[in-house]
Amino acid sequence: MSTTKCPQCSKETEHAFRPFCSKRCADLDLGKWFNEEYHLPGDSPALGDPEEQ
């Protein structure tokens, strides 16, 4: 059986926090989303309403 590794610290995951090993690692990941360190692939974000320009 293979073990899943935490994407933050590479420790073995805990069922309660999957895919992370702890609440701390889950919170660190959430913080990266809030700080816009991660993004979804796709179109670039709009710089404003084109009608305003």
Secondary structure as GFF3:
##gff-version 3
##sequence-region A 1 53
A	DSSP	three_ten_helix	15	17	.	.	.	ID=ss1
A	DSSP	alpha_helix	23	34	.	.	.	ID=ss2
A	DSSP	three_ten_helix	50	52	.	.	.	ID=ss3
###
